[in-house]
């Protein structure tokens, strides 16, 4: 009986679980934190509807929070290096007849963007893999998600 109830829970919330994982792809609609907002909405609406949807939505939300923080850090690093480079160009003496060499800050600025793009590509793949796992009735897990949203504390006999 318990197994049948758990199976019907999976069937009932399977589409929501898949959407929670695929919501991370909304970032490509050029909306800042586009993957985070729908995942927060899904978790907020469905976290009390059973362990299957709660764990899938929580897993997706933790990944979206992690990637939002990572993207924000890369964005800030890009602009810090970019401003450092611009300030360095403004104060550097002009050398007549020499070919200008790009400063190392330019490399660092575009490296920050390159790293962010590569990590986001890996997250896309991980979102799709987690969505496939959710569609198979499993909990979709992420490789490098920091657990910001913790599972609910268990209550019951023998636990104080």
N, C-alpha and C positions, 0 to 999 in steps of 0.2 A: 504494500500500500504506500509506504514512504517513497519507494523507488518510483512508483507511478506518479506520485505527486511531484517529485523532483523532475521527472521527464516532461510532464505537462508544463511545468514552470519554464523549462528550456524552450519548448515549442512556442509558448505564449510570448516570450520576450526575445526570441532569436533576432527578429528584425531590429529591435531597439539596440541590442548588443552590437550587431554589425554596424549600425549607424553610429554608435558611440565611437567605434574604432575608425570608421571612414570619415567622421567629422573632422579629423585632423587634416584631411586633404583640402578643407575649406580655406586654408592659408593661401592657396594659390589663386584666390579671387581678389588678391591685393587688398585685403582687409587686415590691418594690424591685429594680431592675436585671433585671426579668423578661425583657427582650429580649436582654440581654447574656449571661445564663447559657446558654440553649440555643444561641446562636450560638458561644460558646466551645466548647461540647461538640461541635457539628458540625465546627468547624474542627479541633479536637484529634483527632477520630476520622478525618477524611477528608482532611487536608491532604497526605497522601502518596499519594493515589489518582489523581493526574493533574492536569494544568494547569487543566482546566475547573472541576473542583470546588474546587481549591485557590484559584483566583482569585475565584470567586464567594463562597466562604466567607470569604476574606480581606477582600474588599470589604465584605461584610455585617458582619463583626466590627469593621472600622475604623469603620463608621458607628455601630454600637452603642456602642463605646467613646466616640466623640465625643459622642453624644447623652447618654450616662450622665454624662459630665463636665459637659456643659452643664446638664443637669437638676439635678445636685448644686449647681452654682454658683447657679442660680436659686432653689433651695430654701434655700440659706444666705442669699442676698440677701433673700429674703422674710422669714426669721426675724430677720435683723439689723434690717431696717426696722421690722418688727412690734415687736420689743423696744425699739427706739429710740422708737417712737410710745408704747408703754406707759410707758416711763420718762418721756417728756415729759409725758404726762397726769398721772402721779403727782406731778410736781414743779411743774406749772403752777398758778398761783393761780386760784382760782375767781372768775369775773366774774358777779355777780348780775344777772339780768335779760337777759343776752345769749344769743343763739342760738349754741351751740357750732359752730365751724367745724372740719371734719375737717383734721387736720394733713397736711402734704405727705408725711410718712412713710407714711401710709395709702395714698396714691396710688402711691408708689414700691413699697410691698410688693405691692399687687395688680397693678401693672405688671409686676413680675418674674414673677408667676404667669401673667399674660396672655401675655407674650412666650414663656414656656415652653410654654404650650398651643398657640400659633400655630406655633412651631417644630416641636413634636411632630406637629401636623397635617401640616405639610409633609413630615416624615420618613415619616409613614404613606403619603402619596402616593408618595414616592420609593421606599419599600419595595415597594409594589405594582408600580411601573414596573420596578424592578430584577428582581422575581420574574417578570414577564412576559418581560423580556429573557432571563432564565435559562431559562425554559420554551421560548424560541425557539432555544436553543443558543448564546446570546451571553453575554458577561460583563456582569452587572448592575453598573452604576457609580452612585455617589452624588455629588451636586452638591458638598456641603460637608464631606465626611468627611476628617478628619485621618489621615494614614497612620501609625498606630502600629505596625501589623504590616506589615513590609516583605516584598516578594517574596524568595524564597530567592536567594542569590547563585548566579550561574551558574558552573559549573566546566567545564573542558574545555581543549582544546589552544589555546594562544595567549593564554590569560588567566592572568595571574600574580597 
